[in-house]
Amino acid sequence: MFKREKKKPEEVLSVPRADRRTLSHVPDPEHLRLKVDRRGAAEGLSDDGKFDFGSMKKLRGLSMRFEASFDVWLQRKGRSKKSRIKGQAIDISSTGILIELDPAFADQLIMEGGKYQLNFDIPPGTMPEGFESSVRLEAVIVRTFTRDEGDGSKQLIAFQFTRPIAAYLQRKRWGYSVYMASSLLFVAVGIIMLMRVESIIYFKYNILLYLYSITAAAFLLTRYFFGALHRDVPINQHYTPGVSIIIPCFNEEQWIHRTILSCMNQDYPVDKLEVIVVDDRSKDRSVEQIQKVIDLVHKEAERYATKERLKMHVLAENGGKRVALVKGVEMAKHNLVVFVDSDSFLEPTAIRHLVQPFQDPRMGGVAGRTDVENKYTNSVTKLQTVRYYIAFRIMKAAESWFDSVTCLSGPLSCYRKELILKHKDAWLNQKFLGQPATFGDDRSMTNFILRTHRTGYQDSAICSTIVPSDMNVFLKQQMRWKRSWLRESLRAGGFIWRKEPFMALFFYIGLIVPIAAPVIVLYNLVYVPIVHHVFPSTFLMGLLLMALLMSFAHLLFRKSKLWVFGIVFCVFYELVLLWQMPVAWVTFWKSTWGTRETPQDIEARNKKEARKNKNKKNMDMPL
């Protein structure tokens, strides 16, 4: 019998329509190109003619076009439904849509300037999160043309909406989402606080249990409170320090081209940004893909100095992610270095936002926000979408209030170069209980930085990343993260008490609560019902309210239909992920990744196969 190979899920991604220019967002150093959007307003200019990053971001959001494929029904204003015309969306933005007319309606009279009622459903993943919805909007034909293709000519119609889809959804759905989410958040917090007051009454029955209950609730609620207070360091247009982006790559041929282009295509001064890709001896076609992107970018106009700003280095042998990052830092010519994972994609303004906190000389590292790029692939990625957003927008934002972010995450983080070089030897040779620390590189470096400097978070510095869509890969990733969290939290516990007192209290409670959680859950859901014959309704209600807190916060900030997966994630966490913690207790010194071919993984696999062969040989021996 042959084992059937499991089919890999097909990733669902929103695909921006390709621009004619490879580096469309890079500022033109010679001012030969004036960027004007199709509504005729100079991009980035406020009403008084001054440069305004807020209006620039808004205009980009309005004009960003995405490839599309869904049915659209056109109804001439004032006509009956029987006169409707069917078309197929080719691309869509918040302000307009390009439609291919169905051949069955080719004889219909379509004229520029005509007003139509458009009816369509935007499928999940076509546009950014929150846009998946039914739409009924008036639009004006601004252009009609034919396109000759192999199977004949096709009639295309370009419509401009009378009002942007964003404004339409704000009135139809987003506004109600904000009111509903904020109201329900208020109710959930109130009930949680009442339940914790009740816990004080039961102190005499089990002081440890109810003390844990109050502590855990207070910890979570204060995280949401301080996360809501977070405000980014605003952009100072005169502050543009030199930045070197380091991209470590290992077997990432599928996504590396998009990562490199997103790093090069930044709205940042040409002479102050470079990108260095370090390949860790990939076994696939990653190096070939990197070279293709480099050749493509180098064809861009000389005024962008791409040959000096984009380079690749291939390591002599596979050394691991930390070795690749350190090599990139050593090659960097600027004083700030940004680490970007090879399957992460930066927004055009990410670097400009990310560097702003470094105006404070005491700031040693800053993390950006990481969203899930393949959120609509399946239920596994939808679970992670809500979790990622809350982990960054609430949890990291709360830590940033005290300038003590405990993990500058791998997808997008910025450091002072001299600090990386200062700690590189300890970082490269880090061991725990005699085993090399091969993963958790972001938490590990954060600990080195946090010991002497501040660490921050910029919510407006945004990247998106490809998360595991296969359940087995996801579980291995979570196991690896828990081991590194436990290892690095024990390290941080030795110095975090020197930080702001409230932050230190936060940290130690945040360390105790997850470690003790499996014991508390077993006690409430197994011991109490069996021994005392009491149904754990209060405990389950508490878990539900905590799940609702996550979901309603996501709904409030993102206005997305995915908010319900916050509840699903919490249930999944209690049933599955929580029980990885006891395993992490007794295996947190392990150095295997489980999802990539590191030297430690190869060694572990060889040992496992050797034991298997030895056992088989012993079984085959005659008695």
N, C-alpha and C positions, 0 to 999 in steps of 0.2 A: 504494500500500500504506500503510495506517495502522499506526503503531506501537502495539502493544497496551500499555495502561497496566498497570504491574506492581501486583498486588494487595498491599495493605499487610497484614502479619501481624496477626492478631487477638491482642491482649495477654491473657495468662492471669494473673489476679491473685487473691490470696485476698481475699475480700470480708467484712469484719467486719459482723455484723448491726447495723443502725442502732439507736442508743439513742433512747429517747423524748425525752431531753434533748439539745439541740444541743451544749451545753458540759458534758458529763457528768463530766469530770475536773477542772474548775476548782473550786478550794476555795470553799466557800460562806462569804463574809465575815461573814454574820449567823448562821452555824451553825444555820440552819433545816433543813438537809437532812443527815441522817446516812446516810453511805454504808455500806450493809451488803450483803455478798454473799449469795448464795442458800443458803449453808451456815450462815448465822446468825452468823458471826464478824465483829465490827466491823473494817472494812477499815483496815489500817495499824497495828493494835494488837498488841503482843506479849503474851505470857502474863501479864506483870506490869502490863499496862495502859498501857505507854509506847508512844509513836509509833515505829514501826519501818519504815523505807523498804524493807528487804529483804523483810519479810513482806508489805508492801503490793504490791510487784512480783510476788511469788509468787502472791498471791490474784488479781491482775489477769490473770496468765497462765492460771490455772485457769478463771476465769469468762469469758474472752474467747470470744465466740461468732461462728462464721463461717457464712455462707450455704453450703449444700451441695446436691448433687444426685447421689446414688449409691444403689445397691441395698443394702438391709439385710435379712438373714434372721434371724427371731426363732424361737427354739426354747425351748419351756417346759421348765424344769429338770425332769429325770426322765422326759421324753417322748422318743419316737424321732424320727429325722430326718424321717420321713414327715409328722409333724405340724407341720413348719416353716411359718412365715407370712412372706410377703414384704412389704416396705415400701420407701418412698423417703425418704432423709434430706432434711430441710428445712433444719436448721442443726445445728451440732455445736460442742462445746467439749471441753476436756480432761476435764470431769467429767460430761458428759451429752450427749444427742442427742434431737432432735425428729424424729419419723418420721410420714410420711403412710402410712396403711395401704392396701395394694393393694385395689382394689374387689372383686377375686376372693375376698378373705378377709374381707369385711365381716361375714359371719355368725359369725365366731369370737368367743368370749367373752373379752373383755379387761377385766381388773379392776385397779384401783389396788392397789399393794402386791405384785403378782405378780412373780416372779423369772424372768428369761429369759436365755438365752445368745444374745448378738448376734454375728453374723458379717458383716463388711464390709471392703472395701478403700477406704482413704482416697486419692483421686486426688491426684497432685501438683498443688500450687497451691491446694488447698482450705483447708489449715491452714498454719501456718508451716513453714519448711524443717526437715526431719527427721521430720515426722509422716506422710509418705507411706509407708504400710505396710498390710499385712493385719492385721486386729484381730479377736480373739475374746475377748470380755469378758462377764462377768455384769453384769446391770443390773436395776434395780428400777423398775417403773412408778410415777411420782409424780403423774401427771395424765393424764386422757383427756378429750378434748373434740372437738366438731365445728365446722367452719368452713364457712359458706355462701359459695359463689362462683358465678360466672355459669353454670358447667356443672353445678351441684348442690352438695351438701354433701360434705365430706371429713372422714374420721375421723383425728384426730391423736393421737399417743401421745408423752408426754414421759418419757424414761428418765433415771435417774441411775446412772452406773457405780458398781460396788462399790469400784472403785479408779480413780484418774485414768488417762487414756491415757498421760500422761507417765511415770507409775510403771510402767505395763504395758510400755511400750517400753524403759524403762531396764533392765528385767530381760530382756526378749526380745531387744533388738537394740542399744540404745545402749551398754549396759555392755560388750558384746563389741566394739563399735566402738572404745571407748576403749582397751581392752586391746590390740586388734589394731593400732590406729594408733600407739600409743606404742611398741609392740614393733618395728613396722616402721620407724618413725622412727629408733629407736636403731640398727637394723641398717643403714639407708641412710646415716646419718651416719658409722657406723664404716667402711663400704666406701668412702665418699667420702674419708675421712681416709687410709685405706690407699692409695688410688689417688694421692693427692697426695704421699704419701711416696715412691711409686714415681717420680713426676715429678722428684723431686730427683736420682734416679739418672741420668735422661736429660738433665740440664742440659748436659752436654758436647756433645750433639747439636744442640740448639736452645734456647739459654738464654732467648730472648725468649718463645718459644712456651710453654715449661713454666713460666716465671715468671708468665705471664699465667694459666695454668691454676691454679696454686697461689693466686694473688692472688684470682681470681674465686671459687674455692671458699671461701677464708677469708672473703671479704667476705660471701658468702651465708650461711655457717654462723653467723657472728657476728651477722648480722641476726636470724636465728631465735633465737639465744641471748638477745640483749638484748630482743627482742620478747616472749619467754616470761617475762622478768623484770618486764615492765611491770605496774604496779599503778595503778589510777585513784586520784585524790584522792577520799577518801571524803566523803560528804555531811555537811555541817555544817548542821543544820536551822535554825540561827540566821543563816546567811549566805544572804541572798536579795537581792542588789543589783538595782537597776533595769535592765531589759533592753528594748531596742527591736529587734524583728525586722523586717528589710528584705527584701521579696520583689520582685526585679526581674522584670517580665513582658514577654514579646514572643511573640505568636502561640501562646499556651498555653491555649486555651479548653478543651481536653479535660481538663486536670489541675488548673488553677488553683484551682477550688473546693475540691478535697480538700486542696491545700497550705495554703490560708488556714485552713480548719477545723482542721487538725492544729496549726497555729501558735497559734490562739486557744484550743484545747482542751488547755491545758497545766496540769499540777498545779503552779501557781506563784501567789504572791499577786497578787490582782486589781490592786492599786494599783501594782504594780511590773513590769507587762508590757504592752507595746503592740505592735501589728502595723501596718506601713506597706507598702502595695502600690504600687509605682511602675510604671506601664505605659509602655513605650517605643514608643508610637504603633503598637500592634498593628494588623495588617491583617485579622484575623479577629474573632470575637465575644468576645475576651478581656475587654474592658471591660464588656460586658454581663454576662458570667458573674461577674466580680468584684463588680459592683453587686448581683447576685442574692444572692451569699453575704453581702455586707454587710447587705442588707435582712433576710435570714434570721437572722443573728446578732443584729441589733439588736432582734429580737422577743423575745430571751431576757430574763429578769427584769432589772429595772433595777439590782438589787444587783450585777450583774456589770460595770456601767459600760462596756458594749460600745461605746456611741457615742463615748466619749472614747478608747477603746483600739484601735479599728480604723478605718483611714482609707485612702483611695485618692488617688493623684495621677497625672494623665496628663501626660506631657511635651509641651511645645509642638511639638517635632519629634523625629524619631528620632535619638538621640544615641549609642546603644550601651549595653551593659550597665554599663560603668563610670559613665557619666553618671547612669543610673538609680539605681545604688547610692549614689553621692555625694549625689544629691538626697534620698534616703531618710535618709541619715546627717544631713544638714543639718536635716531635719524632726524627727529623733529628740529626745526629751526626756530620755532616760536616758543614763548614762555607759558602758554596755556595749551594743554593737550586734551583732546576729546576722544574718549573710547566709544566706538560704535560697533555693535555686533553685526556680523556679516549677513544676517537676515532681518535687519532693521532699516527703516526708511524714514529719513528726516523731512519735516516740513520745511519750506523755503526760508522761514524766519527762525528756525530752531536755534542756530548758533548765535544769532544776534540777541535773542532772549537769554540764552544759557549763560553768556559771559557777564551779564549785568551785575550779579552779586559780587563779582571779584573786584568791584570798586572798593570794597572793604578789604584792606590788606590782611585781615585776620581770617578771611574765607579761604579754606584749603581745597574744597571740592563742592560741586553742585550737580545735582541730578535733574534731568528733565522728566517729563511725563511720558510714559509708554502706553500706547493704546494697542489693542489687538487688531491686526490687519485682516486676518482671515476669520473674522467673527461669525460670519454666516455660513461657514462650512458645514458644521453639524452641532449637535448638542454639547459636545466636549468643548468646542471653541466658544460657544455662547456662554457656558458656565464661566470660562476664564475671562470673558469680556467684562462682566460685572465685577469680578474679583480684582482684576487688574486696575480698573478705574478707581475703586474704593481704596485699594492699597496705595495708590499714588495720590489721588486728589484729597483723600481724608487722612490716611495714616502717615504718609511722608510729609504732607503739608502740616500736620500737627507737630511732628518732630522738628520741622523747619522753623516753627514759631520760636523754638528754643535754640536754633542754630546747631542742631545736633541730629541730623539725619543719619541713621545707623547703617543704611545700605545705599550707596550710590550705584544704582543698578547698571548692569552691563550694556543694555541697549543704547543708552545715551547718558554719559556723565562726563564732566569736565574737571580737570585737576591742574594744580600748579606743577609745572614740569620738574622744578627742583625738588619737590616733595616726593615724586615718583622715583627720581634718581637716588634720593637719600635713602629710601626704604627698599630699593630694588633687590638687593642681596637677600635681605630677610624675607621678602615676599617670594622670591624665586625658590629659596631653600626652606620654606616653611614646612615644618613637620608637626604632627600631633600624635602623641603616643607612639612615636617612632615611625609613623607612616607619612609619606609626602602628601601635602595638601594640594590636590590637583584641581579641585573645583571650589566654588565659593570665592573666586578671585575678587569679585566686586566687594563683598562684605569684608574680606581680609584687608584689602587696600584701604577701605573706608576706616577700619580700626586704626591703621597706622596714621592716617590723616587726622582722625577725630581726637586722637590722644593729645595733639598739640594745637589743632586749628578748628575753626568752625566748619560745618558742612551745611549746605542749604538745598532748597528745592525750588525750581521754576516751573510752574504749571503751564505756562505759555510756551515753553520750549518742548515741542511735541515731536515724538517719533512714533511709528507703528511697527509692530514686529509680528513675525509668523510664530504662532504658538502651536504646540502639539495638537493634532486633530485625531490621533490614534490613542485610544485609552491606555494601552500598555506603555507607550512612550510617555504619556502624561504622568502616569503613576510613578515611573522611574524618575522623571524629572522632579516630581514632588518629594520623593524619597531623598534624592540628592540635595534638594534645597533644605529639607529639614535637618539633615546631617550637618550641612555647612552652617545653618542658622544656630544649631546647638553649639557647635565648636566655636564659632566666632562670638556668640553671646557670652560664653564662658570667658573668652579673652577680654571682651569689652567690660565685663563685670568688674574687672580688676582696676579700671581707671574711670569709669563713667561717673562714679560718685564725686569726682572733682568738678563735674559740669554743674549747670544750674540745678539746684536741689529738686525742683519739681520734675525736671526732665529725668534726673537720676531715679526718682521714685517711680515715674512712668516706666523706665527701663526695667527695673527689678520686678515690678508687678507684671510687666509684659513677658518676663522670662518665666515667672512662676506659674502664671495662669495656664499657658498652653501645656506645660509639662505635667501639671496636675490634672488637666482636663479629662484624660481617659479614666482616671480613678473616680472622679466626681460623676462622670456619666455612668459608669458601672454601678456605683453606689445608688444613684437615683433611679436608673432604669432596670436594674436587676436585683440588687440587694433589698431595697425598700419594698418593691412589690412582692417578692418571695417571702421575706421574713416578716414584714409588718402588714402584708396584704392591703397596701395602700396604692392606688393608682397614681402615678407621678404627674398629675394634671398641671400642678404649679410649675414644675420643672419644664415640661413640654411647652407650656405657655410662654415661659421665659425664652426658650430657644426660638419659638416662632416670632416673638417680638424682636429679638436680635436679628433674625433673618429679614423681617420687614424693615428694620432700620436700614440695612444695607440696600435693599431693593428700592425703598422710597428715596434714599439719597441719590441713587443712580437715576431714578426717574426725574428727580428735581433738577439735576445738573445736565443730564443727557437728553431728556425728553424722548426716550427710546422705548420701543415695545419690548426690548430685551430685559427690562427691569425685573420681570417675573423670574428670570434665571438666577437672581440673587437669592431667592427663597430656595430654589432647586439646589444651588451650590451649597447652602448651609445644611440642607438635608444630606446631600452627598458627603459633605465634610464630616458630619456626625456618624454616618454609616460606614465610610471608607477611609477618608484621609486622616481622620483623628487617630486611627489605629496604626498609622505609620509612625506615630510619635514613640510608642514603646519600643518599636524596632530600632528607631534612631537612637534611643537611649543606649542600646547595647552594641550598636554598629557604627556610631558616628565617627569612628577613626578610619573607616574604609575610604579608599581613594579612587575607586572605580566609578566611572560616569554611568555606565549602563546603556548609554545612547550614542556613544562614539568610540572609535578605536584608539584609545589612548594606550600608551605602553602598559599602564596598570591594568586596563581592561584585557589586553592581550595576554598578559601574564596570568591574570585570574582565570581566563578561559582555558589557557593551556594546562593550568593546575587542575581545573575541573575535569578536563578531558583525560588527563593522566590518571586521576582517581577513578574515573569511569572505566577506563581500559584495564586498570589494575583489578577492579572488582569483577569485571567480566572475565578476566583471565583466571581469577581465583574460582569463579563459578564453573569454568570449563574444565578445571583440573579434576582428574578422577579421584574418588574417595579412597 
